[in-house]
């Protein structure tokens, strides 16, 4: 599940580098990351409830993409943004802990 979320981050960041899918190799990388992310999400859904798996996937992707946006593209690291990202992480952990295995 975590790898699917990390691939979610990879393709979201990759979109920035594709320049509207006009650059070949960034586009190939981004499309491969998209496919891998969805395939791994589908595999995770075999053993996790759909709501939990999707929320974790989106949450890991959102937090990772926002953090990399701050590091790679100089986006704002205002305390309010960081606190909000922390709340998303807390929600992901809470969902995982509340989901029977």
OpenMM code with the backbone's topology and positions (N, CA, C; nanometers):
from openmm import Vec3, app, unit

residues = "UNK UNK UNK UNK UNK UNK UNK UNK UNK UNK UNK UNK UNK UNK UNK UNK UNK UNK UNK UNK UNK UNK UNK UNK UNK UNK UNK UNK UNK UNK UNK UNK UNK UNK UNK UNK UNK UNK UNK UNK UNK UNK UNK UNK UNK UNK UNK UNK UNK UNK UNK UNK UNK UNK UNK UNK UNK UNK UNK UNK UNK UNK UNK UNK UNK UNK UNK UNK UNK UNK UNK UNK UNK UNK UNK UNK UNK UNK UNK UNK UNK UNK UNK UNK UNK UNK UNK UNK UNK UNK UNK UNK UNK UNK UNK UNK UNK UNK UNK UNK UNK".split()
positions = [
    Vec3(0.0826, -0.1194, 0.0000),
    Vec3(0.0000, 0.0000, 0.0000),
    Vec3(0.0867, 0.1254, 0.0000),
    Vec3(0.1918, 0.1253, 0.0796),
    Vec3(0.2792, 0.2428, 0.0873),
    Vec3(0.3498, 0.2653, -0.0471),
    Vec3(0.3934, 0.1562, -0.1112),
    Vec3(0.4617, 0.1707, -0.2411),
    Vec3(0.3650, 0.2294, -0.3436),
    Vec3(0.2393, 0.1890, -0.3397),
    Vec3(0.1393, 0.2460, -0.4302),
    Vec3(0.1276, 0.3959, -0.4064),
    Vec3(0.1278, 0.4368, -0.2804),
    Vec3(0.1220, 0.5796, -0.2476),
    Vec3(0.2467, 0.6539, -0.2928),
    Vec3(0.3630, 0.5902, -0.2792),
    Vec3(0.4875, 0.6538, -0.3239),
    Vec3(0.4894, 0.6702, -0.4758),
    Vec3(0.4350, 0.5716, -0.5469),
    Vec3(0.4236, 0.5858, -0.6925),
    Vec3(0.3246, 0.6964, -0.7282),
    Vec3(0.2257, 0.7156, -0.6436),
    Vec3(0.1309, 0.8264, -0.6608),
    Vec3(0.2060, 0.9596, -0.6546),
    Vec3(0.2965, 0.9702, -0.5588),
    Vec3(0.3801, 1.0901, -0.5468),
    Vec3(0.4676, 1.1046, -0.6718),
    Vec3(0.5272, 0.9942, -0.7153),
    Vec3(0.6173, 0.9981, -0.8308),
    Vec3(0.5460, 1.0499, -0.9548),
    Vec3(0.4242, 1.0028, -0.9793),
    Vec3(0.3582, 1.0487, -1.1013),
    Vec3(0.3064, 1.1907, -1.0875),
    Vec3(0.2667, 1.2295, -0.9677),
    Vec3(0.2206, 1.3676, -0.9495),
    Vec3(0.3355, 1.4657, -0.9734),
    Vec3(0.4523, 1.4349, -0.9173),
    Vec3(0.5697, 1.5200, -0.9399),
    Vec3(0.6128, 1.5096, -1.0869),
    Vec3(0.6051, 1.3899, -1.1422),
    Vec3(0.6422, 1.3700, -1.2819),
    Vec3(0.5605, 1.4553, -1.3770),
    Vec3(0.4332, 1.4774, -1.3437),
    Vec3(0.3486, 1.5606, -1.4303),
    Vec3(0.4094, 1.6983, -1.4509),
    Vec3(0.4714, 1.7511, -1.3474),
    Vec3(0.5340, 1.8837, -1.3584),
    Vec3(0.6444, 1.8830, -1.4646),
    Vec3(0.7170, 1.7725, -1.4712),
    Vec3(0.8301, 1.7632, -1.5630),
    Vec3(0.7914, 1.7241, -1.7063),
    Vec3(0.6697, 1.6766, -1.7266),
    Vec3(0.6285, 1.6377, -1.8620),
    Vec3(0.6009, 1.7571, -1.9518),
    Vec3(0.5760, 1.8718, -1.8887),
    Vec3(0.5393, 1.9935, -1.9629),
    Vec3(0.4233, 1.9650, -2.0586),
    Vec3(0.3148, 1.9149, -1.9986),
    Vec3(0.1954, 1.8847, -2.0777),
    Vec3(0.2130, 1.7647, -2.1679),
    Vec3(0.2922, 1.6689, -2.1248),
    Vec3(0.3228, 1.5470, -2.1996),
    Vec3(0.3908, 1.5782, -2.3333),
    Vec3(0.4712, 1.6840, -2.3348),
    Vec3(0.5470, 1.7187, -2.4554),
    Vec3(0.6913, 1.6694, -2.4460),
    Vec3(0.7347, 1.6211, -2.3304),
    Vec3(0.8700, 1.5686, -2.3129),
    Vec3(0.8606, 1.4170, -2.2984),
    Vec3(0.9300, 1.3445, -2.3841),
    Vec3(0.9141, 1.1992, -2.3942),
    Vec3(0.9463, 1.1253, -2.2653),
    Vec3(1.0688, 1.1339, -2.2155),
    Vec3(1.1078, 1.0482, -2.1031),
    Vec3(1.0367, 1.0823, -1.9727),
    Vec3(1.0177, 1.2096, -1.9406),
    Vec3(0.9360, 1.2362, -1.8220),
    Vec3(0.7926, 1.1842, -1.8378),
    Vec3(0.7405, 1.1890, -1.9604),
    Vec3(0.6048, 1.1379, -1.9854),
    Vec3(0.5985, 0.9872, -1.9689),
    Vec3(0.6990, 0.9164, -2.0203),
    Vec3(0.7043, 0.7701, -2.0068),
    Vec3(0.7130, 0.7322, -1.8597),
    Vec3(0.8018, 0.7984, -1.7852),
    Vec3(0.8168, 0.7719, -1.6419),
    Vec3(0.6858, 0.7969, -1.5682),
    Vec3(0.6210, 0.9082, -1.5991),
    Vec3(0.4965, 0.9448, -1.5309),
    Vec3(0.3866, 0.8435, -1.5596),
    Vec3(0.3712, 0.8037, -1.6839),
    Vec3(0.2680, 0.7054, -1.7192),
    Vec3(0.2967, 0.5693, -1.6554),
    Vec3(0.4238, 0.5303, -1.6482),
    Vec3(0.4595, 0.4035, -1.5825),
    Vec3(0.4293, 0.4098, -1.4333),
    Vec3(0.4601, 0.5228, -1.3713),
    Vec3(0.4309, 0.5385, -1.2283),
    Vec3(0.2805, 0.5361, -1.2035),
    Vec3(0.2034, 0.5972, -1.2932),
    Vec3(0.0571, 0.5944, -1.2812),
    Vec3(0.0051, 0.4504, -1.2851),
    Vec3(0.0511, 0.3771, -1.3840),
    Vec3(0.0057, 0.2391, -1.3994),
    Vec3(0.0457, 0.1550, -1.2792),
    Vec3(0.1703, 0.1671, -1.2364),
    Vec3(0.2171, 0.0902, -1.1213),
    Vec3(0.1399, 0.1234, -0.9955),
    Vec3(0.1104, 0.2505, -0.9767),
    Vec3(0.0370, 0.2938, -0.8586),
    Vec3(-0.1030, 0.2320, -0.8545),
    Vec3(-0.1719, 0.2360, -0.9681),
    Vec3(-0.3085, 0.1818, -0.9738),
    Vec3(-0.3075, 0.0294, -0.9577),
    Vec3(-0.2116, -0.0378, -1.0198),
    Vec3(-0.2021, -0.1837, -1.0068),
    Vec3(-0.1791, -0.2223, -0.8607),
    Vec3(-0.0865, -0.1539, -0.7935),
    Vec3(-0.0594, -0.1853, -0.6531),
    Vec3(-0.1774, -0.1504, -0.5635),
    Vec3(-0.2490, -0.0438, -0.5957),
    Vec3(-0.3709, -0.0115, -0.5197),
    Vec3(-0.4720, -0.1250, -0.5333),
    Vec3(-0.4893, -0.1733, -0.6553),
    Vec3(-0.5817, -0.2850, -0.6767),
    Vec3(-0.5422, -0.4088, -0.5987),
    Vec3(-0.4119, -0.4350, -0.5903),
    Vec3(-0.3648, -0.5503, -0.5139),
    Vec3(-0.3921, -0.5305, -0.3649),
    Vec3(-0.3735, -0.4084, -0.3158),
    Vec3(-0.3982, -0.3803, -0.1742),
    Vec3(-0.5458, -0.3975, -0.1402),
    Vec3(-0.6317, -0.3687, -0.2364),
    Vec3(-0.7755, -0.3795, -0.2115),
    Vec3(-0.8227, -0.5238, -0.1968),
    Vec3(-0.7369, -0.6198, -0.2288),
    Vec3(-0.7722, -0.7603, -0.2056),
    Vec3(-0.7819, -0.7907, -0.0568),
    Vec3(-0.7012, -0.7194, 0.0237),
    Vec3(-0.6977, -0.7510, 0.1660),
    Vec3(-0.7415, -0.6357, 0.2557),
    Vec3(-0.7648, -0.5181, 0.2007),
    Vec3(-0.8088, -0.4030, 0.2800),
    Vec3(-0.9429, -0.3530, 0.2273),
    Vec3(-1.0242, -0.2944, 0.3143),
    Vec3(-1.1490, -0.2339, 0.2663),
    Vec3(-1.1203, -0.1221, 0.1663),
    Vec3(-1.2108, -0.1030, 0.0724),
    Vec3(-1.1904, -0.0043, -0.0331),
    Vec3(-1.1706, 0.1362, 0.0240),
    Vec3(-1.2499, 0.1753, 0.1212),
    Vec3(-1.2385, 0.3091, 0.1787),
    Vec3(-1.1046, 0.3327, 0.2447),
    Vec3(-1.0569, 0.2328, 0.3174),
    Vec3(-0.9276, 0.2447, 0.3848),
    Vec3(-0.8153, 0.2501, 0.2835),
    Vec3(-0.8165, 0.1584, 0.1864),
    Vec3(-0.7069, 0.1554, 0.0903),
    Vec3(-0.7019, 0.2825, 0.0076),
    Vec3(-0.8157, 0.3288, -0.0383),
    Vec3(-0.8163, 0.4492, -0.1209),
    Vec3(-0.7721, 0.5710, -0.0408),
    Vec3(-0.8210, 0.5820, 0.0831),
    Vec3(-0.7839, 0.6970, 0.1668),
    Vec3(-0.6337, 0.6979, 0.1966),
    Vec3(-0.5769, 0.5825, 0.2242),
    Vec3(-0.4323, 0.5751, 0.2499),
    Vec3(-0.3554, 0.6118, 0.1230),
    Vec3(-0.3979, 0.5589, 0.0100),
    Vec3(-0.3325, 0.5855, -0.1191),
    Vec3(-0.3324, 0.7349, -0.1499),
    Vec3(-0.4496, 0.7954, -0.1400),
    Vec3(-0.4613, 0.9381, -0.1682),
    Vec3(-0.3853, 1.0201, -0.0646),
    Vec3(-0.3946, 0.9811, 0.0624),
    Vec3(-0.3277, 1.0555, 0.1687),
    Vec3(-0.1767, 1.0542, 0.1545),
    Vec3(-0.1195, 0.9364, 0.1301),
    Vec3(0.0254, 0.9264, 0.1109),
    Vec3(0.0655, 1.0094, -0.0112),
    Vec3(-0.0134, 1.0001, -0.1171),
    Vec3(0.0160, 1.0777, -0.2368),
    Vec3(0.0083, 1.2280, -0.2128),
    Vec3(-0.0939, 1.2714, -0.1418),
    Vec3(-0.1118, 1.4149, -0.1165),
    Vec3(-0.0020, 1.4703, -0.0269),
    Vec3(0.0280, 1.4000, 0.0810),
    Vec3(0.1306, 1.4472, 0.1739),
    Vec3(0.2680, 1.4462, 0.1062),
    Vec3(0.3004, 1.3366, 0.0409),
    Vec3(0.4302, 1.3271, -0.0258),
    Vec3(0.4472, 1.4307, -0.1347),
    Vec3(0.3424, 1.4528, -0.2133),
    Vec3(0.3499, 1.5506, -0.3210),
    Vec3(0.3634, 1.6919, -0.2648),
    Vec3(0.2893, 1.7222, -0.1594),
    Vec3(0.2994, 1.8556, -0.0993),
    Vec3(0.4385, 1.8798, -0.0421),
    Vec3(0.4939, 1.7789, 0.0264),
    Vec3(0.6279, 1.7944, 0.0834),
    Vec3(0.7338, 1.8103, -0.0254),
    Vec3(0.7247, 1.7297, -0.1303),
    Vec3(0.8209, 1.7436, -0.2404),
    Vec3(0.8020, 1.8750, -0.3156),
    Vec3(0.6799, 1.9230, -0.3221),
    Vec3(0.6562, 2.0539, -0.3820),
    Vec3(0.7297, 2.1636, -0.3063),
    Vec3(0.7322, 2.1508, -0.1745),
    Vec3(0.8057, 2.2471, -0.0916),
    Vec3(0.9557, 2.2376, -0.1167),
    Vec3(1.0051, 2.1140, -0.1252),
    Vec3(1.1498, 2.0924, -0.1412),
    Vec3(1.1970, 2.1233, -0.2830),
    Vec3(1.1270, 2.0717, -0.3824),
    Vec3(1.1734, 2.0830, -0.5213),
    Vec3(1.1345, 2.2133, -0.5897),
    Vec3(1.0188, 2.2677, -0.5529),
    Vec3(0.9659, 2.3816, -0.6270),
    Vec3(0.9496, 2.5071, -0.5421),
    Vec3(0.9982, 2.5021, -0.4183),
    Vec3(0.9939, 2.6208, -0.3331),
    Vec3(0.8544, 2.6632, -0.2907),
    Vec3(0.7612, 2.5685, -0.2863),
    Vec3(0.6259, 2.6022, -0.2424),
    Vec3(0.6272, 2.6355, -0.0937),
    Vec3(0.5270, 2.7056, -0.0498),
    Vec3(0.5204, 2.7529, 0.0881),
    Vec3(0.5252, 2.6377, 0.1893),
    Vec3(0.6088, 2.6568, 0.2928),
    Vec3(0.6149, 2.5609, 0.4042),
    Vec3(0.5590, 2.6275, 0.5289),
    Vec3(0.4567, 2.7072, 0.5114),
    Vec3(0.3904, 2.7772, 0.6215),
    Vec3(0.3445, 2.6770, 0.7262),
    Vec3(0.3479, 2.7179, 0.8511),
    Vec3(0.3124, 2.6255, 0.9597),
    Vec3(0.1707, 2.5702, 0.9428),
    Vec3(0.0818, 2.6484, 0.8866),
    Vec3(-0.0557, 2.6013, 0.8659),
    Vec3(-0.0623, 2.4853, 0.7677),
    Vec3(0.0190, 2.4925, 0.6636),
    Vec3(0.0251, 2.3825, 0.5661),
    Vec3(0.0836, 2.2582, 0.6318),
    Vec3(0.1927, 2.2772, 0.7063),
    Vec3(0.2572, 2.1626, 0.7716),
    Vec3(0.1638, 2.0986, 0.8746),
    Vec3(0.0921, 2.1801, 0.9494),
    Vec3(-0.0039, 2.1273, 1.0471),
    Vec3(-0.1133, 2.0476, 0.9755),
    Vec3(-0.1622, 2.1010, 0.8655),
    Vec3(-0.2664, 2.0322, 0.7887),
    Vec3(-0.2168, 1.8987, 0.7335),
    Vec3(-0.0927, 1.8974, 0.6853),
    Vec3(-0.0349, 1.7710, 0.6376),
    Vec3(-0.0211, 1.6722, 0.7523),
    Vec3(0.0155, 1.7218, 0.8703),
    Vec3(0.0235, 1.6355, 0.9886),
    Vec3(-0.1119, 1.5745, 1.0228),
    Vec3(-0.2177, 1.6512, 1.0054),
    Vec3(-0.3520, 1.5982, 1.0312),
    Vec3(-0.3889, 1.4885, 0.9317),
    Vec3(-0.3464, 1.5055, 0.8070),
    Vec3(-0.3706, 1.4003, 0.7076),
    Vec3(-0.2964, 1.2731, 0.7485),
    Vec3(-0.1706, 1.2872, 0.7903),
    Vec3(-0.0933, 1.1706, 0.8354),
    Vec3(-0.1622, 1.1052, 0.9545),
    Vec3(-0.2110, 1.1850, 1.0483),
    Vec3(-0.2817, 1.1295, 1.1641),
    Vec3(-0.4058, 1.0526, 1.1191),
    Vec3(-0.4745, 1.1040, 1.0189),
    Vec3(-0.5917, 1.0340, 0.9661),
    Vec3(-0.5554, 0.9019, 0.9001),
    Vec3(-0.4451, 0.9003, 0.8271),
    Vec3(-0.3991, 0.7766, 0.7628),
    Vec3(-0.3658, 0.6727, 0.8688),
    Vec3(-0.2915, 0.7140, 0.9706),
    Vec3(-0.2549, 0.6214, 1.0792),
    Vec3(-0.3815, 0.5722, 1.1494),
    Vec3(-0.4735, 0.6629, 1.1769),
    Vec3(-0.5979, 0.6232, 1.2426),
    Vec3(-0.6786, 0.5235, 1.1622),
    Vec3(-0.6884, 0.5452, 1.0310),
    Vec3(-0.7583, 0.4497, 0.9454),
    Vec3(-0.6919, 0.3119, 0.9474),
    Vec3(-0.5606, 0.3125, 0.9399),
    Vec3(-0.4879, 0.1850, 0.9383),
    Vec3(-0.5058, 0.1118, 1.0708),
    Vec3(-0.4968, 0.1850, 1.1802),
    Vec3(-0.5114, 0.1219, 1.3127),
    Vec3(-0.6526, 0.0708, 1.3370),
    Vec3(-0.7505, 0.1376, 1.2783),
    Vec3(-0.8909, 0.1005, 1.2985),
    Vec3(-0.9384, -0.0070, 1.2018),
    Vec3(-0.8518, -0.0482, 1.1094),
    Vec3(-0.8895, -0.1488, 1.0102),
    Vec3(-0.8390, -0.2851, 1.0554),
    Vec3(-0.9304, -0.3802, 1.0764),
    Vec3(-0.8850, -0.5142, 1.1154),
    Vec3(-0.8063, -0.5801, 1.0031),
    Vec3(-0.7026, -0.6531, 1.0402),
    Vec3(-0.6215, -0.7201, 0.9387),
    Vec3(-0.6554, -0.8656, 0.9255),
] * unit.nanometer
topology = app.Topology()
chain = topology.addChain("A")
for resn in residues:
    res = topology.addResidue(resn, chain)
    for name in ("N", "CA", "C"):
        topology.addAtom(name, app.Element.getBySymbol(name[0]), res)
